[in-house]
Amino acid sequence: MGLHMRKRPGLAVATLALVLTLTGCGARAVSGTPSGDGHLFDNAQELVRAATGETDQVKSAKFSMTMTVAGQPVTGQGEGRFDGDNTAMRMSMTASGIDEEMLYVGKKIYLQVPEQYRDQLTSGKPWGQFPENSNFSKVMGAAQAQQNDPKQMLQQIQEAGTITRSAQETLDGKPATHYWIDVDVAKSVDKLAQSGLSQAQLQGMASKVKTVPMQLWLNEDLLPVQITEDMTELMRAAGAPASTQNMTLTMKYTDWGIPVDVQAPPADEVGDIELPN
């Protein structure tokens, strides 16, 4: 998952995994006017119509992530401000026993490079960024642009999601509404195109995998408190090696509305990262 990993699937497949992960972070967008009567929505269109009232008001939260990639755990925590061109995010991750930090600010991604890899990746600089005109930079910029505007995620759920089940539950000691949603892969091809996969590959994926399962828990204000996704079948259809196909993700969100201040690293501490194909 991190820069320290020497063995990777092809760049497009690896990027697909990262696009899906970042979009999972972006799923925080489902927010809106509370449904005080505890009403459960039975279709995605009704859910989206109800989940719009506070989207432009509540723009920040803390989050934690638990992810399984190729049977290996990846954990992370951070905070984000989700505000269009003013979006910013800070996330610390632990993968394969190595701690890493990622910043997203000013439409750029910065990765804190482990000290033992700085000479080979960033000419000794502690922070790395992908060259502005590189394919990876363009792909990741597109992924971030997709998640920057909360309305984009709402639109995706409206266009490609089907609620298959719902229930009133208690999550972490607080009332929550739990939705099971199937996301239609064929209707999501445009978003997945950000991974760099060809149209033929994307269409092949859509023919093999009809839906991707997602579970969503909303609090009483219709703000997300937990999201889970299982992308194993999608990674398999994308042609990922057998050892890297298992991919699940759980996101948790707390402290909605907190102030978030993320600054880019000093320019003299940042070097360009060149990734192998």
Secondary structure, 3 states (H helix, E strand, C coil): CCCCCCCCCCHHHHHHHHHHHHHHHHHHHCCCCCCCCCCCCCCHHHHHHHCCCCCCCCCEEEEEEEEEECCEEEEEEEEEECCHHHCEEEEEEEECCEEEEEEEECCEEEEECCHHHHHHHHCCCCEEECCCCCHHHHHHHHHHHHHHCHHHHHHHHHHHEEEEEEEEEEECCEEEEEEEEEEECHHHHHHHHHHCCCHHHHHHHHHHCCEEEEEEEECCCCCEEEEEEECHHHHHHCCCCHHHCCEEEEEEEECCCCCCCCCCCCHHHEEECCCCC
